[in-house]
Amino acid sequence: MTIKEIEELTGLARANIRFYEREGLISPERMSNGYRNYSDDDLQELLRIKLLRSLNVSIDEIKSLQNGSLSLDGTLSKQITKLEREKKDIAYAQDICRAVQEEKVSYTALDAKKYLEGIVQVSKDTESTYFNISEDYVPQAFTPWRRFLARTFDLMLYSLLRDFLLVMLFRTNISSQSSVENFFLTYISLGLMLLIEPLWISMFNTTPGKAIFGLKIENIDRTRLTYGEAYMRTWGVIGAGMGYNIPILGAVRLWKSYKRCSENETQPWDLPVSYTIEDTKTYRGFVYVGANIALFAVLATLMSSQLIPPNRGDLTVAEFVENHNYYARYYGFNFGDRYLNDEGKWVQIENYGTVHVDTVYREFPEYKFELENGKIQKISFNIEITNTDRVLGSYDPYMFLTTLSLAGAQKDVGLFSKIPNRIASHIGSNSFNDYSLKEAGITATCDTDYSGFGFILEEIMIPDTPSENNHFSLSFSVYSD
């Protein structure tokens, strides 16, 4: 049966039927087209629910009847007792109405206190809840730490999505962002929050972080927020709750939000909505910790994936250059107005607008490629510098990038591989020394010779004075076994 047919057969409004479904009282079949198909069992269940709700039996009691934890006879006996008590309460309420009516006073002249004293005494004597007005409020979850942790988890999700986009689309090294870059990147996260969070709330009444803590956001009439309504709420959170992430202002807003929540005061962005919490069970804390561990594991995997270059296996010159330039961007090497073109040659960037001044002197190496069937077998370069009065810099960046561009293409370099670190460490500790290293089936060798340099640090050599007789030579090669 369709929803329209079930409405006609039960006399229930569609909103009631949807509500009972959300409460888990019925579970109609979902057809391939997404529509619900109500069975005869669903029809009978709805009729039973309608009858019991007409008799003021609570939703929780109906759930207990369904799962067998309550009997129908016992539930009805309890309800009869409750209704008998309510009859007396109704009769007392009628007496008060007549007494007030007999006074013939206006609303502004009504002395409510003398009648309230009688109601309070009757409620105390009979333990009746008939006169209780404690439910005359919009439900709000006044649990500041749970709300804060839920929001923090959601922000971590948005940041993870942001990092994924930066890695996949722009190949940004997310592990080496400066504090200034990180500050501006948080606004990308806020932008994602502004787009995605309203979607979650409008579809599921919650977000991943809120779901962990059993938090739910609905309209006051228990219907879902529209995307526009949820969008305005999220905008309120970002502005009034987070201070648009502006330093100091953000901290002040966060403190004020905490104070309001601690004092059971509704947050300004939650005034039009119902914000409820299902329970505060301990297991939710363990779920939160586990979810955070999972997020950090995904982030670590994403960061490690950046060690994998664009091209794997045997490389052409163009593929080697793509790997080389990828690692240069990843590790932040700056070659000024030069770049390595598709032929493996250093060329000058036309109209290079930035003035780049090197504090040390290096000649750009001329790479020589030995190919077999178009694939690289060996890369080498030679450097010869004589009679210089400039401080020489090591060729570690070129040797490191060349070696890693070939080694990183091998299958031995995968996620969480330490091979790039070992290559960097080996080359860095032998800046002006001969060395040979072997990683992932790639061998790199370096032979150096120099004279006339009296002061040598880790990555620089300072020539003696006078400098007419100094000499530096380097021969480097890297090849696959």
N, C-alpha and C positions, 0 to 999 in steps of 0.2 A: 504494500500500500504506500502511496505517496503521503507527504506531509499534509497535503490538502485533504486527502481522504481521512487521515487519522484525526484531523481537526474536526471534521464533520461528525465522525463516529463517537468521539469522546466529548465533544463540546468544549475542549480545552483550546486556549489561544496558542498560537505557534510559539510565542515567547515562553509560555509555561512548559511546553513540550521540550524546547531547547534547553531550558533550565534543568529539567529533570534528567535530560541526557548528560549535561555537564556535571551534574551531581552523581552520575553513575547509576541512577535508578533504572535506566533502560539503555540498551546498546543495540540500536538498529543496524542492520547490515548495510555496508557501503557498496554500491554498485560501481562498475568500471567507469561510469561517467561522473562519479563523485556524488551522486544523489543518494539519499538514504532510502532504504526499502524496509518498511515497517511490517512486521509479521503479526499473526493473530496473537501470539504470546505477548508481543509489545503492546497490542491493543488492550488485552486483559490486564496487563501490568499497569497501564496508564489509568484504566478505570478503577482499579484497586487504589492506586495512589490518589486519584481524585476524590474517592469516597473518604479515605482516611484523612486527607488534608482538609476536606469539608468538615470533618469532626475534630479539627485542630490537633490531630496527631502530628508530631514534628517530623521533619525530614530525617533526622538522625534515628528516630524510632522506626521509621519505615525501612531504613537501611538495615537496622538490626533485625527487623522482621524478615527481610529478604535473605539475610545470611543465616537465619535460624537462631541467633543469639537471644531473641525475644519470642515469646509465644503471643499469638493474637489474643487469646483469652486474657492473659495477664496484662497486656497493653491496654485492652479495652476496659478492664477493671480499674486500672490506674487512671484512665481518661475519665471514667465515670466519676471517680472521686474528685478529680481535678475540676470537672464541670460543676459538681455539686458545690464545691467551694467557691467557684466563680459566680454561681447563682447568688450566694450570700453576698459576695462582693458587689455584684451588680445591684442587688437590692439596696445595699448600703449607699452605693453611688446614686441610686434613684432618690433615696431619702435626702442626701445632701443637695441634689439638684432642686428638690421641692423646697427645702429650707431656704436656699439662696433665692429661689423664685419668690417665695413669700415675703422676703425682705423688700422686694421691689426696689432694688438699688441699681445704679448704673455700673458699668464695668470699672470705671475709675474710682467708684466709691466702695467697691467690693472689699471687704475685710477677709482676705484669704487665709490669714494666719489661724484664725479660730477653727476653721474647717480642716486645715491641714493637720492640726494637732490630733483631731479625731482619726483622720486617715492613717497617720503614723502609728497611733495606738492600735488600731484594728489590724494593720499589717504586721505589727509585732506580735499581737496575740494569736493570730491565725497563721503566721508565717506565709501569708499570701503575697504573690508577686503581681497581682492584678493592678495595683496602683503604682507599680514600679515604672519610672520613666527613664531608667538608666540606658535604655536602648535608643533614646532620642538623640542620636548623633550619627555623623558619617564615620564609618569605621576607618581608623588610622592605626598603622603599626608604629607605635612609639618605641622602637628598638634601634637607637642610633648606631650602635656598633654593627649590628647585622646589616642595616641599610648601607652603612659606609663600606663594609667589606664586600657587599654585593656589587656596589657601584665600582669599587676598585677592581674586582674581577672582570666586570664588563669592560672597563677601560683597558685592562691588559689584553682582552680579546681584540678590541679595536686597534691597539698598538701592534698586536701580532699580525693582524690583517694588513695594517699599514706597512710593516716591515716586509711582509710577503710581496706586496705590490712593488715596493722599492727594489727588492732583489730580483723579482721576475721581469719587471718592465725596464728598470734602469740600472740593474746590476750594481746597486749601491752597497758599499761595505758597511753594513749596519753595526758592526762591532767596533768601529773606530770613529764614531760621530763625536764632534766636540760638544761641549755643554751648550754653546749657543745654537748649534744645529739641532741638538736634542730638544731645546726649548721650542723652536719653531716647528719641529716635527710633531710636538704634542697637539698642535692645532690641526694637523691632518687627522689625528686620532679623534679630536673633538668633532671635526667635520663628518667623519665616519659614524660617530655616535649619533649625531643629529639626523643622519639619514637612516641608519639601521635600527636604532633603538625604537623609534616609533613603529617600525614595521613589526618588530617582535611583540610589542605591547598590543598593537591592534589585532595581531593574529593569535597570540597565545596568552594575553593578559599578563605577561611577565617577560623577563629577560633571563639569559643563562645564569647570571649571578644571583638574581632574585629567586629563580627557581630552586637554586641550591638551598636557600634559607626559607623556602615556602612562602615567599612574598608574592602578592598578586595585586594588580591594579585594574580596576573596573570603574565604570560609571556608577553613580549612586544607585541606579535601578538594576545593578548587576549585569548590565549589558557591556559589550566590549567597546573600548574607545575607538573612534575612527582614526585613520592615519593622521589627519589634520589635528585632532584633539591631542593625540599622543605626541605629535611634533611640537605643539605649543608647550606641552608639559616638559619635554626634554629641553627645549630652549630655555624654559624657566630654571631648570636644574643647572644648566651651563652658566646662566647669568647670575641668578640670585643664590644658587647653591655653591658654585665653583668660582664665581668672580671672573668668568671668562679665562681662567687659568693665569691671570695676571698676578705676579708675585706680590706678596703682602695682602692685596685685596682678596686673592683666593683664600689665603689663610684666615683672614677675618670672616669671610663668608662661611667658610667651613666651620669655624667656631660658633658663629651665630646659629647655623643650622643645627649643630650638635646641642646647643643650649635650648633651642626651641623644642627639639624632639625630646630632650630629657625632661622638660617641663610639660610634656603632653600637649604641646601646641602644634597645630597643623602647619606644615610647611606651606609657603605661599603658592608654590606650584601644584600642591596637592589639594587645594581648596575645592575644586570641582569634582574630585574623584574619590573613590573608596580604595584605600590602601590597606590590605589585610595581610595577616600572617597566619599560616596554617597551624604551626606549632613551633616550639623551641627545643626540639629533641636534640640530644647530644650527638647523634650520628651525623647531623648536618655539618657539624664542625669538621668531622673526619672527611666527609665528602668534599668540603671546601678545600682542605689541605691537599687531598688527592687530586682535585681539579687543578689546583695551582701547580702541583708537581708535573702534571700532564702538560700544562701550558709551557712551563720552563723546558720540558723535554722537547716539545715542538720547536720552541725558539732556538734551543741548542742545535737541533737538527737543521733548521733553516740556516743558521749561521755557518755550520759546518759544510752545508751544501755549496757555499760560496767558494770553497776550495776546489771545487770541480770546475775546470775550464770549459769554454764553449765547445771545444773539439777534443775527441778522444781517439785513441788508436794511432796508426801511422798518419803523419801529418804532411800536407803540402806546405809550401812556403807561406801561402796566404793563410792557411789554418794556423800555422805557427805564429804568424804575426797577430792574428786575432787573439790567440791565447796570451801572447806576450803583452799586448795592450790591455787585455782584461786584467791580468795580474798587476800591471803597472797602476791601473786605476784602483784596484782593490787595496794594494799596499801603499798607495799615495805617493808614488814616485813622480817627480816633476822634472820633465826634460826641457823646460823652457819653451823656446820657439821651434822645437823639433819634434817630429813624430816618426814612427816606423811605418812606412807605407806597405802596401800589399806585396811588394817585391822584396821586402826585408831590407830596405834602405832608409837611412835617416834623411829626411827632407825637411826643409824649412816651411813653417806655417806662414802663408801669405797674410798680410795685414794683421800680424800678431800685435794686439793692442796693449798687452801687459809688458812692462819692463822687467826682465828677469836677469838678476845679477847673481852669478855663481861665486861663492867665496873660495872655491877651490877650482883647479883647472883639470879638465878631462877632455880628451879628444873623443868624439863619437866613433865607436868602433865600426869597422866595415865588416859585416857578417858575410862569411863564405859558406855556401850550402853545397853539400854533396848529396845528390839525389839518385834514387833508383826507382824507375817507373813513376816518376813524379813525386815520390815520397822521400822525405828527408832521412838520410842515414847519418849525417854528421853536420854540425855547425861549428865554425871556428872564427876567431878573429885575432889579429896581432896588433899590438900597440908599441910604438917606438917614439920616445920623447927625449930630446937632448938639449942641453944648454938652456934650461928654463929657469927663470927667477921667480916663478909662481909656485904656490903651494899646490901639490898634486893630491887629488882625491883618489880613493881606491875605485876599482872597477867592480866592486861587489854588486851594485844594483844590476849591471848588465849581465854579469855571470849568473846571478841568482835568477833573474827573469828568464834568461835563456835556458838554464837547466830545468827550472820548474815548468816552463812551457812545454818541454818534452816529457819530463817525468810525470807531471800532472795529467798528461794524456793517457798514461798507462793504467791498466785495470787495477794495479796494486794500490793506487791512490783512490780511496773511497771516502765516505763520510767518516769523520772523526780520525782520519789518518794523521799521523805525526810526521810523515815524510816531508812536507813543506817546512816544518819547523827544524827538522834535522838538516835539511839543505841550507837553510838560512844560517843556522848555528855553525855549520862546518865552514861555509864560505866566509862568514863574518869573523871567525876566529883565525882566519888565515889571509887577511886582507893583502898583505905584501909578501906572502910566503908561497912556496910551491905546495900544491896539494893534489890529491886525487880522491874522489868520492864516488860511491856507487849507490844508487837508490832506484827502486822500481824498474830495474833492467836498463837504467841509463847511467853512463859513466861520464864524469866531468873531470878534466885535468887542467891544471894551471901551472905554468913555469914562469917565474919572474927573475929579473936581474936588474940591479940598480947600483949606482955609486954616486957620490957627491951629495947625498942627502943625510944631514947630520942629526935631524930630529924626526923621529917617526912615532906617531900615535896610532890608535886603532885603525883609523880610516884616512889619515893624511900623512904626507911626507913634506918636510920643509927643506928646501935646498940650502947647501952651504953657501957662504959668501967668499969669493966670487962664485958665480954660477956657470961659468963658461965650460966647466969640465964635468957637469953632472950628466947622468944618463939613466933612463928607465925603459925597460922593455917588459912586455907581458905577452905570453902566448897561451891562449885558452881554446879548448875544444870540448865539445860534448857530443856523445854519440850513443846509439842504442847497441846493446850487446848482440 
